[in-house]
Amino acid sequence: MTMDLTFLGTGSAYPSPHRGASALVLRTEGECWLFDCGEGTQTQMMRSSLKASRITKVFISHLHGDHLFGLPGLLCTVSLNTSPTQPPACVDIYGPRGLRKFLRVALELTSSQLLFPYAVHELEPTPDQSPPDGHLSPETTADSGPLHPQELPGRTVVLDVTRDCYVLLEDQRFVVLAFRLFHRVPSFGFSVQERDRPGRLNAELLKELGVRPGPVFGRLKAGETVTLEGGRTVTPREVLEDPIPGRKVCILGDCSSPLGGGVQGACQGADLLVHEATLGDQQREKAVERGHSTPSMAAEVARSCGVRRLVLYHFSQRFRPLAARGEGEEGGGREDVGELGRQAEEALLGTGIEVTLAEDFLTLPIPLKRPN
């Protein structure tokens, strides 16, 4: 039932001695889901408590190198450290059109073989997600060649216009959606919604009914109506407390704004919303020109979605981590990252939304929300 989010890289453009390139990991029930994979992500992972061999899903927000260059190398390293007798299951990789060809070519040209299968599921962007020159031509992204030896066929996911979202995954535990963002190239955000869990059994009531702990408890917990030996029928509704609400985590790629209503639908009431803040509010015009956001812009999204906590990341390398303040360094990198947090807090004054500045290796637990 544990769930947490670890930031492996919180800088923009390139990895530096103080901040890695974009990468973060959502860990839940033994699995690791990687969101973006900038250059150096595998080294950052080795420095953390995370295990690369636990990665089962990868989500790439857009095709800029500081969110993507680390992926081929990471997959190869996972393979090198994989036991041939216990290879991982298929790694599912989600991202914009063109990702399948990028990964296939990178692995083929380097003669890289993997000890596990992978599949790339491509999101088909809409024309309004970037300026015209930000869209790759169909000829550039065509993947008409043979599959890589370890590649399984992937899906092409198109926009569900009724929800203004892309439905990536729906299973018994999670619903994962993607939504559109505006950037210099098509970019996406992701919403991971945990399904509600059954509430706790009322053990005292069951005891009064003469039901002992055992298989009947499990059947009731699973939502099954049971008939007791005396003929008494017991429904789950009678003996279960209110369901435990599922948690929701939303992670946005680079953007100067969301598009349409997808972000509100997918991120409403999120426990955690991760949003870029590449530059400060005083450079808003420059940020928007480059397809990026400032703290108050991120705060606007958090407010519109009614989230519990806003986490800022993807800072310009001029903003050094709080722990590195006071260290000398030639050139830039001396601006106060704390000012970005203060700008977001000011924009969210009175909303009750908590603001956190992400740092490399920061882990944020996402606790269960017990019903009242």
Secondary structure as the mmCIF struct_conf table of DSSP 4:
data_model
#
loop_
_struct_conf.conf_type_id
_struct_conf.id
_struct_conf.beg_label_comp_id
_struct_conf.beg_label_asym_id
_struct_conf.beg_label_seq_id
_struct_conf.end_label_comp_id
_struct_conf.end_label_asym_id
_struct_conf.end_label_seq_id
STRN STRN1 MET A 3 GLY A 9
STRN STRN2 GLY A 11 GLY A 11
BEND BEND1 SER A 12 TYR A 14
BEND BEND2 PRO A 17 HIS A 18
HELX_LH_PP_P HELX_LH_PP_P1 GLY A 20 GLY A 20
STRN STRN3 ALA A 21 ALA A 21
BEND BEND3 SER A 22 SER A 22
STRN STRN4 ALA A 23 THR A 28
TURN_TY1_P TURN_TY1_P1 GLU A 29 GLY A 30
STRN STRN5 GLU A 31 PHE A 35
TURN_TY1_P TURN_TY1_P2 GLU A 39 GLY A 40
HELX_RH_AL_P HELX_RH_AL_P1 THR A 41 ARG A 47
BEND BEND4 SER A 48 SER A 49
HELX_RH_3T_P HELX_RH_3T_P1 ALA A 52 ARG A 54
STRN STRN6 ILE A 55 PHE A 59
HELX_RH_3T_P HELX_RH_3T_P2 GLY A 65 HIS A 67
TURN_TY1_P TURN_TY1_P3 LEU A 68 GLY A 70
HELX_RH_AL_P HELX_RH_AL_P2 LEU A 71 LEU A 80
TURN_TY1_P TURN_TY1_P4 ASN A 81 ASN A 81
BEND BEND5 THR A 82 THR A 82
TURN_TY1_P TURN_TY1_P5 PRO A 84 THR A 85
BEND BEND6 GLN A 86 GLN A 86
HELX_LH_PP_P HELX_LH_PP_P2 CYS A 90 CYS A 90
STRN STRN7 VAL A 91 PRO A 96
TURN_TY1_P TURN_TY1_P6 ARG A 97 GLY A 98
HELX_RH_AL_P HELX_RH_AL_P3 LEU A 99 LEU A 109
TURN_TY1_P TURN_TY1_P7 THR A 110 SER A 111
BEND BEND7 LEU A 115 PHE A 116
STRN STRN8 TYR A 118 LEU A 123
HELX_RH_3T_P HELX_RH_3T_P3 PRO A 127 GLN A 129
BEND BEND8 SER A 130 SER A 130
HELX_RH_3T_P HELX_RH_3T_P4 PRO A 132 GLY A 134
BEND BEND9 HIS A 135 HIS A 135
HELX_LH_PP_P HELX_LH_PP_P3 LEU A 136 SER A 137
HELX_RH_AL_P HELX_RH_AL_P4 PRO A 138 THR A 141
BEND BEND10 GLY A 145 GLY A 145
HELX_LH_PP_P HELX_LH_PP_P4 PRO A 146 HIS A 148
TURN_TY1_P TURN_TY1_P8 PRO A 149 GLN A 150
STRN STRN9 GLU A 151 LEU A 152
HELX_LH_PP_P HELX_LH_PP_P5 PRO A 153 PRO A 153
STRN STRN10 THR A 156 VAL A 157
STRN STRN11 ASP A 160 ASP A 160
TURN_TY1_P TURN_TY1_P9 VAL A 161 ASP A 164
STRN STRN12 CYS A 165 CYS A 165
STRN STRN13 TYR A 166 GLU A 170
BEND BEND11 GLN A 172 ARG A 173
STRN STRN14 PHE A 174 PHE A 182
BEND BEND12 HIS A 183 VAL A 185
STRN STRN15 SER A 187 GLU A 194
HELX_LH_PP_P HELX_LH_PP_P6 ARG A 195 ASP A 196
STRN STRN16 ARG A 197 ARG A 197
HELX_LH_PP_P HELX_LH_PP_P7 PRO A 198 ARG A 200
STRN STRN17 LEU A 201 LEU A 201
HELX_RH_AL_P HELX_RH_AL_P5 ALA A 203 GLU A 208
TURN_TY1_P TURN_TY1_P10 LEU A 209 GLY A 210
HELX_LH_PP_P HELX_LH_PP_P8 VAL A 211 ARG A 212
BEND BEND13 PRO A 213 GLY A 214
HELX_RH_AL_P HELX_RH_AL_P6 PRO A 215 LYS A 221
TURN_TY1_P TURN_TY1_P11 ALA A 222 GLY A 223
STRN STRN18 VAL A 226 THR A 227
TURN_TY1_P TURN_TY1_P12 GLU A 229 GLY A 230
BEND BEND14 GLY A 231 GLY A 231
STRN STRN19 THR A 233 VAL A 234
HELX_RH_AL_P HELX_RH_AL_P7 PRO A 236 VAL A 239
STRN STRN20 LEU A 240 LEU A 240
HELX_LH_PP_P HELX_LH_PP_P9 ASP A 242 PRO A 243
STRN STRN21 ILE A 244 ILE A 244
HELX_LH_PP_P HELX_LH_PP_P10 PRO A 245 ARG A 247
STRN STRN22 LYS A 248 LEU A 252
BEND BEND15 ASP A 254 ASP A 254
BEND BEND16 SER A 256 SER A 256
STRN STRN23 SER A 257 PRO A 258
TURN_TY1_P TURN_TY1_P13 GLY A 260 GLY A 261
HELX_RH_AL_P HELX_RH_AL_P8 GLY A 262 CYS A 267
TURN_TY1_P TURN_TY1_P14 GLN A 268 GLY A 269
BEND BEND17 ASP A 271 ASP A 271
STRN STRN24 LEU A 272 GLU A 276
BEND BEND18 LEU A 279 LEU A 279
HELX_RH_3T_P HELX_RH_3T_P5 ASP A 281 GLN A 283
HELX_RH_AL_P HELX_RH_AL_P9 ARG A 284 GLU A 289
TURN_TY1_P TURN_TY1_P15 ARG A 290 GLY A 291
HELX_RH_AL_P HELX_RH_AL_P10 PRO A 295 CYS A 305
TURN_TY1_P TURN_TY1_P16 GLY A 306 GLY A 306
BEND BEND19 ARG A 308 ARG A 308
STRN STRN25 ARG A 309 TYR A 313
STRN STRN26 PHE A 315 PHE A 315
TURN_TY1_P TURN_TY1_P17 GLN A 317 ARG A 318
STRN STRN27 PHE A 319 ARG A 320
HELX_RH_3T_P HELX_RH_3T_P6 LEU A 322 ALA A 324
TURN_TY1_P TURN_TY1_P18 ARG A 325 GLY A 326
BEND BEND20 GLU A 330 GLY A 332
STRN STRN28 GLU A 335 ASP A 336
TURN_TY1_P TURN_TY1_P19 VAL A 337 VAL A 337
HELX_RH_AL_P HELX_RH_AL_P11 GLY A 338 ALA A 347
TURN_TY1_P TURN_TY1_P20 LEU A 348 GLY A 350
BEND BEND21 THR A 351 THR A 351
STRN STRN29 GLU A 354 LEU A 357
TURN_TY1_P TURN_TY1_P21 ASP A 360 PHE A 361
STRN STRN30 THR A 363 PRO A 365
#
